[in-house]
Amino acid sequence: MTNIDQQLRQIANMLLLNGTLVDCPGLIHGKTGIAMFFFFYARYTGKRLFEDYALDLIGKIQEQIHINSPADYEKGIAGIGTGIDYFIKNNFLDAEDDIFDDFDQKMYCAVMYDLWLDLSLYNGLAGYGRYWISRMYKQTSSTQARECLLYITGRIKNTLPDISFTELSDVYCFLHDLKKISGFDICSDLLEQCRKQSADIIQSFYRLGDSATGSIIRMYQSKHYFGSVSQSEKDISLQQIQELDMGKPPASMGLLNGYAGEGMLRLTALNQTDMLWMFLM
């Protein structure tokens, strides 16, 4: 057994003991991110036990969600919904026509009627937008999605000169992804305005912090949004993953600062998952 396999077993054991005890159901710090690790780890090991545990986590998440659940991306519905969409696209969950009905209703109200905190990914409109980008490709929700996305881009246009430095990279990434969808030509002008405000600040990705997982994801996001990643850079990054020291245990269980993220990094180093999960962060 390789060292990285031993580390994955250590991570899986820790998450098996603690995953369902995590209070947060969300993508970045909670059960949704932990479920992501177990879905991919089950596929890697071929053991149904880990898939069953991921499905159990999804069940726990559904039990926790209620009418007053927060809409934010970091801990709430926007991130959970985006994560579930990712699971469906990776054939971990079956797509059901009504699985997103309540999510869509909640997120439509969050954009159109609720007070929103800021324009950031984790706590504000960029996170709501990330959810609706994932819903644009579903016929049942595309009309709502387009309406919400047009509203969000309008708010960005009106407030762009006053956007804080910590929000600027989140806004830029949201616009960059939205630009790929037909009918959002306004994004090109807004992206250029973001660049003019400060290219260095845009590439800071403050939300990712300074954990080992956050630092590696920052490199990939920076290259994705501002330039291609060379093969040598990929090799160096994957080598960094393999050399991560499990003697310094993570402080939590989730994706960004916890065991789930450490596990996903190692599965990435083994080519057992794509790198798209990093762009959910």
N, C-alpha and C positions, 0 to 999 in steps of 0.2 A: 504494500500500500504506500502510495506517495505521501509526502508531507502535506500537500494540499488536500488530499483525500482525508487524511487524519483531521485536519483543521475543519473540513466540512462536516465530518461526523461530530466533532466537538460543538460546532455551531448548531447543527440540527438537534443535538441532545439538549442544549441550553434552551432553544426555542420550543422544543416539545414540552419542556417543563414549565415554561413561562408564557408561551404565546397566548393562550386563552385567558391568562390572568391580566394581560395588558388592557387597561381601561379604554384607551383611545382606539376607535374603529378605523381611523384614517389611513391614508396612503403613505405619508411621509414618516410618521412615527408609530403607527399602530398596526392593527390586525390585517389591513389590506396589504401592506408591504410585506408582512410576515407570510401571508398566504402566497404572495408572489414567489418568495424563496422556495416554499415547499412544493409548489407546482413544478418549478423547474428542477428542483432536487429530486422529485419523484420521477421525472422523465429521465434524469441522469442515472439514477440508481436502478430504475425499473421496479421500485417497490411501491405497491399500492398504499401502504401505510401512510406515506407522506402526502399522497394525493388526498386520501381520506381526511387527514388532519387539515389540509388547506380548505377542503370543502366544509369541514366543521367550523373553521374560522369564518368562512363566508356566511354560514348559518348564524353564528354569533353576531356578526356585523348586522345582519338583517334584523335580528332581535333588538339591537341597540338603537336602530334608526327610528325616529319618531317625528311627529309634525314640527317639533321645535328644534330638531337637529340643526347645527350650524351649517351654513352653505359653503364655507371656505374650503380651499384646496388642500391646505396643510393637514387639517384634522377632520374635515367635514365632507359634505355630499359631493362637492365638485371633484375632489381627489378620489373618493371612493368610486364614484361613477366612472371616472376616467380609468381607474384601475380595473374595474370590472370589464369595461370595453376592451382593454388590453388583454385580459384573460380570454375573452371570447375570440379575439383575433388570433390568439395563440392556441386555440382549440382546447383550452382548459375547462371552459364552461360552454354549455349550449346556449345559443341565442334564443331568447324568448321575446315575443312581440311586446309583452306587457312588463318586462323586467325593469324598464326605464321610465314607465309612466309616472310614478311618484317622484322620481328624481327630476324628470323634465319639468314637472309642475313646480317643484321646489326651486329649481334653478331659474326658471322663467320669472317667478316672483322675486327672486333675489336680485336679478338684473334690473327688472322694470319697476319694482315697487319698494323694495327694502332699502334701508340705509346701508351703504357700503363704506368700508373703512378707508380704502385707498386703491391704488392701481397695481399693487404688487401681485405676484403669482400666488403666494401662500395665503394671503389674507384678503385680497381685493379682486378687482374686476379682471385682471389678467388671468387669474385662476378660474373665474367664472367662464372667461373666454376659452380657456383650454378645454373645459368640459364641453362647451358648445361646438368647438372644432371637431371633437370626437363624434358628436351627434350629427354633424352636417352630412355624413355619408349614409344616414338612415332615412329612408323615404318618409317614415312616420313622423320624424322630428325635424326634417330639414327646413321647413318653413319657420318654425319657432327658432331654430338655431340661427338662421340667417337674420331674423329680426333682432335677436339678442346681440349677435356679433356686430351688426351695423350700429346698434345703440352704443356698444362698448367702444367701437372705433370713433364714434362721434364724441364721446366723452373724452377720449384720449386727445383728439384733435383740439378740443376746447381748453384742455388743461395742460397740454404738453409743455409750455414754457415754465410752468410751476411744478412740474413733477420732481420729486426728491431724487437725489443721487441713488439711494438704495432701491428705488422703484424702476429706475431707467432701464436697467438690463432686463427686467421682467417684461416691461412694455415692449422693448425691442424684440425679444424672443417671440412674444405673442404675435406681434405684427409680422415677423419673419415667417412664422408658420402659417398665418392667415393669408399671406400674400399668395400662397400656392393654390388657393381656392378661387375659382372664377367669380368675378363680380366684386372683388375687394381691391380694385386698382388704387384706391386712396392710400393703401398701405405703403406703396413705394415712396410717396412724398413724406409720409410720417416717419418712415425708416430713415430717410435722409436727414430729417430734422433731428432725430435722435442722435445720429452720428455727429452732427454739427455741435450738439450740446457738449459731448465729450466721449470720444471713442474709448479712451482708457477706462472711464467709469462704467461704460456699458459692458465692458468685458470683465468686470469685477465679480459679478454673481454673488453678491453679499449673502444671499439666502443660504448658500451651501456651506457656510461656516468654514472651519479649519480641521474637521475630522479627516481621517485617511480616506474614507469614502467620498466625502465632499470634495477633497482636493483632486482626486482622480477624475471625478465627474466634471469638475470645473474645467479640466484640461480638454476633455472631449466636447463639452458644450461650447467652449471658446473656439475650438477649431471648427466645429460644425457651423456655428453662426458667423464666424469671421474668417474662415479659411479651411482648406482641406487638411486632413490628418495624413501625414506621410506614413508609409509602412514602418519606417524606423522608429517614428514617434509612438506608433501603436505597440511595437515590440518592447520599447522601453517602458511604456505604461503597464503592459501586461506583466513584465518582469517585476515592476514595483508591486503589483498585486500579489504575485507569488511570494514575494519576500516580506509581506505584511506579518507582523509579529503578533501571534495570538497570545503571547505571554502578557500583553497589555490588553486586557479584556475591554470590550466596548462598554459604554455607560448605560446603554438602553437596549431595547429589542428591535427597534424599527429600522427602516431603510437608510435614513440619512446618517444617524450617529450610532447605530446599533448592530446587533448580530445579523439581522436580515440583510443589511447592506453589505456587511463583510462577506456573507455567504454568496450574495449575487456577484460581487467582484470576483470571487474565486471561480464560480461557474463560468463567468465571462472569460477568465484566463484559460479555462479548459475548453473554450468554444462550445459550451453547453447552453448558451443563451446569446441572443443578439445584443447589440448595444442600445437598442431603442429604449430599454427601461431607464437608462441614464437620462434620457430627455423627458421623462415624466417628472423629474426632480426639479 
